[in-house]
Structure formats: C-alpha cells, structure tokens
Amino acid sequence: MQSSKNRYAYEDCILEHLDNAKLDAASRFIAEACEENYGSGPSKVIMSDERRYNECLLEHMVGVESVDAVIRIRRACEKKYR
C-alpha cells in the first residue's frame, strides 16, 4: 500500500501540470509523464533516466502553444535522458 504522502502523487502531478496546458499534444505528454513517474502499477519501477526524461517534459511542456515546440522539446528531452 502506498504511504499517505504519495497516495495522490499522480493526481497532484496532473493538477500541477495540466491546468496551464495549451495543446492536446502537450497534454498527452504531460499525462503520460505523470502516469509513468507517479501512477500506480502492480510493481511500478521506473529507471532514473526515464524519470528524468519525464521530469524534463513536465518542466518544459506546460504552457507551450506551438506543436512544433512540443515536438522539439520532446526530442531535446529524449536526447538528454534516453
């Protein structure tokens, strides 16, 4: 069972990052990053590089208003952390 501190980590991630999302494409990447980093799975283990990739997306996708920028941010995060 998750501790009460992390019980709503996924929901907190969604609420923190999606409220200022401007594009559906960015919203999808944000939601996926929240799910991968904070979602509850049977044995949720994520490698540190993947976690940093997701954090990169969460840090830079919020508020982006250009599909081209979404693609470029995703590529840059991938190059750095995958």
N, C-alpha and C positions, 0 to 999 in steps of 0.2 A: 504494500500500500504506500502511496506517495505521502510525504510529510505535508502538513498543512501549509507550510511555507511555499511548496512547489505545486500544491494542488491545482491552482489555477494559472500556472505559468503559461500554458498555451493561450488561454483566454486573455491574459494580461498582454501577451505579445501581440495578439490580434488587435486588441483595443488600443494599444500604444501606437501601432504602426499603420493600421488601415484607416484610421479616422481622417488622415490627410492624403490618402491615395487619390490620384487624379485619373489614372488609366487602368482599365481592366487588366492589361498585360502586367503592369507593376503590381496590382492587387494579387494576381495569381502567384507571382514570385514571392511576394511577402507572405501570403498564406502558406505556401509550401515551405518556406524557410521557418516559419513559426511551428508548423507541424513537425518538421524534421528535428528542430532543436528542442521543442518543448512538448510535443504531442505525446500521448500515452500509448505505447505499444506494449505487447507482451514482454518483450525484453529489449527495450529501447536503448540501443547503444549506438552512438554516432562518433565517428573518428574526428579528431581535433581539426584536421584540415577542412573537413566538411562543415563542421560547426563554424569555423572562421569564415568560410565561403558564405554560409547563410547569414552570419552577422554582417558581412560586407553588404549583402543585398539589403538587409534590414536597415542598415545605416544610410544607404545611398538611393534606394528606390522611392522612399517616401516623398511625395510632392512632385515627382518627375512628371512633366507634361508633354513629353515627346517620346513616341515609340522608338525612334532612332536612339535616343538617350537610354531608354530601357535596355535595348539590345547591347549598346556599348558598355553600360555599367555591368551587365551580366557577364559579358566577355572579359572585362577587366577583373572582376571578382574571380572568375574561373581561372584566368592566367595566374593570378596571385596565389590562389589557395587550392586548386585542384591539380 
